[in-house]
Amino acid sequence: MVSNQNSKNLYQALWSSADILRSKMDANEYKNYLLGIVFYKYLSDRMLVFAVDLLEESASDLEEAQVIFTKAMDDGEVKDDLLYALKDEFSYLIEPSLTFTALVHDVYRGKFQLEDLAQGFRNIEQSNELFENLFEDVDLYSKKLGATPQKQNQTIANVMKELADLDLAHQGDILGDAYEYLISQFASESGKKAGEFYTPQPISELMTRIAIDGKEDQKGFSVYDPTMGSGSLLLNVRRFSNEKGFINYFGQELNTSTFNLARMNMILHGVDSANQHLRNGDTLDGDWPTEEPTNFDAVLMNPPYSAKWSGEKGFLDDPRFSMYGVLAPKSKADFAFLLHGYYHLKESGVMAIILPHGVLFRGNSEGKIREILLRNGAIDTVIGLPANIFFSTSIPTTVIILKKNRPNQDVLFIDASNGFTKGKNQNVLEPNHIEAIIDTYQKRVSIEKYAHLATFDEIKENDFNLNIPRYVDTFEEEEPIHLGELAQEIAATNDSLAQAEKELATLFGELVSTSPEIEKELAQFRQLLHGGGLE
């Protein structure tokens, strides 16, 4: 994250806004309001600043920019040219009375109406396919905002006031980082619901760096995430590419709310619309993309673990699954997701997918699929991650690296399950833990109690079972116990106990009371101590 005064002020404003909503609904709901309103302000601020520059005027803040923009739109000679330029640049237009700045002005004058903000949302959505239905999860008339229209109005007005002093048009990558940070915080507060929309940043970094390794300077690098959530895995490629303006992002997401979140995330990170290829759909039921390009330099996936899917026999004719002769079980779609992603990987590409450990050793159809992948040399590396590093589950998981056209069939096993820092709610992969994994992956060598490069023959001898402990022995022998020393310690402990008991009995013997009743109770307690042999 960017750490300067601007980002600090931005984070503070965002969290103050969140506080207004936090008492009214859970994080999985109020994230839609806050992120949607922030996004609207971003679009509004960008348009105002651009309009002022276009008119060759100067404004010290958004208030001045609003005055200049309003005046220009009232000028018949200027308006048409300005409208054309704005639509050409942004593909949307916000009317002067509906900009975020104008609406906040109405708030302070007591004239703000929710319907005006709702109209602004609709205008954006109808302006271009890129923004279609983008605000549909921001229900401005929800009873959760307040029991009456007046209270709903007040809640949203208070959120807007907290954001009013921010100029989001000039925040650059800070805003994208803050948005990503907010999403991670919402994921933390949302608990198990978070699994559908966010992969923790350290895991994203690990997977991305492996997938882009050696291709940091490639122009036109393409990345695909068929279960993209909020798009965090996709956007991580920007952090490690030296040609970030030329990256092509392909992503699909089943949940519409999360799909919209990913769209906003892309725009706020400055991804050009021509480089965004996002789809709201079911990855397993219908293949996508089916038109060029269909294969990608990197495939990054964090699918829902052991999810159910239809698994109908007709899928045996689907080119994604047909060569394996069997399908992933209906109760566990893990291998269906894996095979889908692998199908869309370029011959020279790298795929990284997070799955539960069961995929490494479960039998029946999953065992058959795993064997075919291993015989084809598809599985390159298996990385065991620590338990409790995800918001959605505490179980340990594995990152599986897959490639095509490998010259051999060996598999590198890395047991990174003990490389973490214990956090309050989740365990955390620190930079040194990530570096250790990546260094081992790149060197591809065996390291005692940490990594093992297994030959195909070894894997075959294990019946194609990839359970990590079969290959990486992390067993630590306990130090031998010396019975003589142990006996001395026990004797010393017994002596200490006897001495303590004697002192306790002496103390009780000295207790006296002027009250006959208490003296009687003390006598009974002394008798108990005597009977217990404490004197």
N, C-alpha and C positions, 0 to 999 in steps of 0.2 A: 504494500500500500504506500501511497505518497504521503509523507509525513511533513507537512508545513502548516502555516497558519490557516491557509485557505481550506485545506482538507479538514483541519480541526474544527473550523467554524461550520463547515458543511456537515460533518458528522454530528455536531451538537444540534444543529437545526433539524436534521433528520430524526434524531432520537427524541427531541422535544416534541416533534410532530407525532412520533410513534406513541409517546406517553399519553397523548390525548385519546388515542384509539385503544390503547392496551387494556384499559379497564372495561371496555365495552364488548370485546370479542377476542377470540384467540388469534395467535400470530398467523395461522394459516389463512385467516380471513382478512385481517387488517393489513397484511402485506399488499393485497390487491389495491386497497385505497391509497396507501402511502406511495407505493411505487407508480401507480397510475397518475396521481396528482403531480409527483415529481417529474414524470415524463412529460406531462402537459406543459408544465412550467419550462422545461428544457426546450421544447418546441417553440413556445412563445418567446422566450428570451432570445433564442437564436434568430428568429425572424425579425424581432425588433432591432437587434444590433446590426444585422445585415441590411435592413431597410435604411438605417441611419447612414451607414457607410455608402450605400448606393446613392443616397441623396446628397452625398458629399457634405454632410453635416457632422457635428460633433456633440456627444452627450456624455456627461460625467457619470450618469447612472441610468437605470431603467426608467425612472420617472420622466427624465428629460427625453429619453428615446421614445417613450409613449406619446409625449406631446408632439414631437416632430413627426412621428408616424401618423397620428390622428390628423394633423394639419395637412399632410401630404395627401391623405386619402379623401380629404374634403375638397382638394383642388382638382377640378375636372381635367386640367391640362396635364397634370402629373400622374393622376390615379391610374390610368390605363397602362402606361409604361411601367409603373411600379408593380401593378398586379401581375403583368406578364413576366417581369424579372423575378418576382417572388415565387410564382408557380413554377418557373423554369428551374429555379435553384432548389426549392424544397418539395415540390409536388403537393403542397398544401398551403392554405391561407387562413389566418386567424383574423377575423374582423377586429378593428380597433376597440370596439366595446367589449370584446370577448377575450382579449389577451389576459394572461394571468395578472399582469400589472394593473390593468383596468378593473378586473374583478376584485382585487385586493383593495383598490381605491374605493370601490363600492362597499366593501366590508366595513371600512373605517367610517364611511358616511351613513352606515346603517341601511344601505339599499341593495345589498347582495341577495341574489336569489339563486337557489340551486339549479333552477332550470337554465340559467345563463351558462353555468359550467357544463351542464348536460348538453346544451346546444353546441358549445365549443367542442366537446368530445365527438358529437355526431358529425360536425363539419370536418373534423380531421379524418374520421373513419371513412367518410364518403368522398374524400378528396383523391385518394389513390389506393390501389389494391394493396400496397405495402402496409397501409394502416387499417385495413378492413377489420371491423369487429375488435379492434385493439383494446377498447375500454369496456368491453361487455361485462367484465367481472367487477367493475366499479359501480355498485348499486347505490346511487346517491340518495335513494328513497327508502333504504333499509331501516326497519324498526330498531335495528341494533345501534344505529347512529343516534337514535332518540325516539321517544314515544310519539312525538308530534312533529309535523313539518317544520315548525319553528326550531325545535331542538336539533333536528337533523341539519337544518341550515346552519345553526350555531356551531355544531361539531365540525363540519367541513370548513366553515369560516375560520375557526381557531387553528385548524391544521394549516390553512393557507397563510395565516398571519405568521406562523412560525417559519415558513419558508420564504416569506416575502423579501427579506433583505439579501437573499442569495442571488447572484448573477450567474446562472448556470451556463450561459453561453460562453463564458470565458474560463470555465473550469477545466476544459480539456480532458485528459485521461483521469484526472482526479475524480470527476463525476462517475465515470465508468467504474473506477475502483471502489468508490463509495457505494455505488449501486450493488456491485458484487458483494461487498462487505455486508450490506443490509440483507441481501438474500441469505448469506450464510448465517446471520443472526436470527433471521426468521426461521431458518431451518433448525437451528439449535432450539428455539422456543417451541417449534412445532412437533418435536419428537419424531415419532415413527412416521408421521405424515410427510416428513422432509425427504424421505428416500426417493420420492418421485421427482424432486426438482433440484437437488443440489448434491454435488460430490465435493467433499472437503478439499480445500485448496492444495494441501500437501500431496494428496493422492492424485489430484489432477496434474500437478507438476511432475510427479514421478512418471505417470503414464505418457504425458505429452513429450517429455524430454527423451524418453525411449523411442517414441514413435517418430520424432523429427530428427533423431540423432544422425548427423552427417548430411542433413538436407536443410540446414539453417539458412543457406544462401539461395535456395531454389525459388525461382519466381513462379508464381502460379501454383504453389503447393495447395493440394486439395485435401480436405479433412471431412470425414463423415461420422456422424453420431446418430444412429437410428433410434436411440432412446435418450434424446438430448436434454430433457428436463429444462432448466433455465439457460442452457447453453454454456455453462461454465467450462466444461471440458473442451468444447470447440474453441472458445475464446482464449483458452490458455495457449494455443498455438501462437497467438500474436506476441506473447511474452518472450518466446524463444526463437522466433523467426527474424531474420535480418531483412526480410522483404514483406513486412506485414501488410502493406497496401495491396499486395497481389495474391493474398490467400483467398481461396474459395471455400466457403462454408456450406456444407450440406447436412441438414438435420431433420429428423422427424420426431414428433411427440404426440402421444395418444391423448393426454389430458389437455383440454382446450385452454384452461386457465394458465397452465404451465407453458404451453406453446406461446401464448401471448406474452408471457414473462420473458421468454427467450427472444422474441422479436424486439421488445423494448431494450433488452440487454444488448443486442447487436447494435441497434441504432445509437444507444448511449455510449457505446465503445467506439463509435465513429466508423463502423463497417459500412462501406458503400453498398447501396441497395443492389447493385449489379453483382456483388459478391456474396449475397445472401440467398440461399436456396433452402427455405424451410417449409415443412409441410406438417399439417395437423392430420394424423392418421395412425392406423394400427400397423405397426411394423411387420408383425408375423402374418396376419391375415391377408395382407396385400403387399406384394413386393414394391419397393420404391427406393431409388429411381429406376425406371425402366427405359428411359431415353437418355442418350449420351449427355454427359458422362455417367457411366454406371459403376465405374471402378475408381478407387481413390488412393492417394499416396499414404494416407493414414486413416485407420478406423479406430475410434475411441468409444468405449461403451461401458456404462454402469447400469445394466438392465435391472428390472425388479427381480429379486432372487426367488427362485423356485416358484415362479408364477404359474398359474394355470393357463392353458391355451387349448384351442379346439383339437389340434392334432389329428384332423380327419385324414383318411387314407388318401384322399386326393392330393395331399401335399407330397406324396411319394413321386408324383410327376412334376413337382415344382423343381426347377433347375437348382434352386438353393439347397435342396435336400436330397434330390433323386440319386446322386452317386453313392449315398451311404446305405441305401436299401432299407433303412429303418428311420423312424421319427423319434424325436424326444418325447418322453412320456407326457400324457395330457396334464398330469399333476405337477410336472416340473419342466418348464420351458427353457431352462438354462442353455441347453445345447441348441435349441431352435434359434435363440438369439445369437449364439456364437457362430453358428453356420451361416446365418443371414449376413452377419458382419463380414465373415471370411469370404463369402461369395462376392462381396463388393470391394474386396481389397485388390489393388493393382499387383501385378506380378513382382514388382519391385517395392511394394509397400510393406508397412508394418502395422499390425493390429494389436491393441492392448484392451483387454476386457476384464472387468472385476466380477467374480462369481464366488459362491460359497464353496467350501472345500469338497462337498459331495461330488462335484463334477470330476474330481480327480480319481475317485475310486468306485463310484456306484457302478453296478453291473447292468445286465440285460441290454436294452437298446442303447443306453448311454455308454456302456462298455464297448459295444460294437462301433459306435461312432468314434469313440476315443481311439480305438485300435487303428481304424482307417486313417485318422488324422496323423497318428504317430508313424504309421507305415509310409505315409506320404511326406513325412518330414515337416508337417505343418506347424507342430508345436515346438517353438524355439526355446522358451524359458517359462518356468513356473516360479512365481514369487509368493511366498507365504507372508501375509501381513499380520500385524498385531490384532488382537481382539479389541473390540470397543473403540474403533476409530471412526465409525460412521454414526450419524445422528439416528438412522433408522433401525439399526440392529447392533447388538453387542457381540455377535458371533465373529470369529476370525474369518477372513476372506483371503482370496488369492487373486493375483493379477497374472493372467496368462498372456504371453506374447506369442503371436502367430505370424508366420511368413509363408510366402510361396516360392517354389523353385529353389529350396535350400540344397546345398551340395551334399548334405548328410542328414542323418536322422537322430543325432544326439539331442539331449535336452539338458539345459542348465537349470538346476534347482537352487533357489536361494531361500533360506529360512530366515526371514527378517522379523519373525514374530516377537522377538525380545528387544527389538530396536525401537523404543518409543519413550516418550516422557509422559508420566501419568498426569492427567489433567483432572479438573474438578468433575466434569461430566463425561468427557471422552479422553481417551489416550491420544497423544499427538505425535506425528512423525515430524521430527525436527530436521533442519537442513543437513546436519551431519548424518542422520539416518538415511536420508534420501541419497546423499552423495555416496555413502557406502554401498547402497544397492546398485546405483548406476555404474559406479566404478567396477563392481564385480560383474555386472552385465556386460560391460564393454570388454573387460579382460578375458571373460569367459574361462575362468579357471576354478579349480576346486580349492576351497578354504575350509580347514578343519572346523567342524561344528557350525558352519555358516553356509557353505555352498558346495555343490557337487555337480560335476559335468558327467552325466550318465550316458553311456553308450547305448545304442539301440539294443544290443544283446542283453545288457543289464535290464532294460525296460521290458524286453520280451520275457526274460526269466521271471520277472515280477508280474507276468500275465497282464501287462499294459496298465497296471495299477500305478498311478502317479502320486500316491499319498506321500507327502514330503518326508516324513520320518523314515520311510524305507530307503531314502537316499542320503539324507543329511542327519547324521547321528549327533544330537545335541545333549545326549545323556552325560550328566556330571556325576562322577563317583563321589560318594560321601567319604569324608575322612574317617579312617578306622578309629574305633573306640577302644581306649586302653582301660581294661577292667580294673586294674590296680588304682589308677587315678580316679576312676569313677567311684570306687569304694571309699576312697579318701574324701571325695567331695560329699558323698552321702553322709559319712560320719560327721563331717564338719557341719553340715546342715542340721543334723539331728542335735548336735551339741548347742547350736544357736537357738533352735526351737525350745530345748529344755531350759536354757537360760532365760529366754523371753517369758516362758510360762511361769517360771519361779518369780520373776520380777512382777508379773501381773498379779500373782497370788498375794505377794507382799503388799502391793498397793491396795488391794481390796481389804486386806486385814487391817489396814490403818484407817479405813473409812469409818466415821461415826456420825450419828445424827441425834438431835434433841427430840425428834418426833418418834414416838413409840412405834407408829405404823411403819415408817421408813426404816427404823432400826431392825424391826422384825424382818422386813424384806431383805435388808443387807445380810442378816444372819442366814436367811435361806440361800442367798447367793453364795455366801462363804461355804455353806455346807455343800453346795453344788460343786464349787471349785475343789473342795477337799475330796469329794467323791470322785471327781475326775482325775485325781492324782496330780493336781497342779502345784501342791506345796512341796 
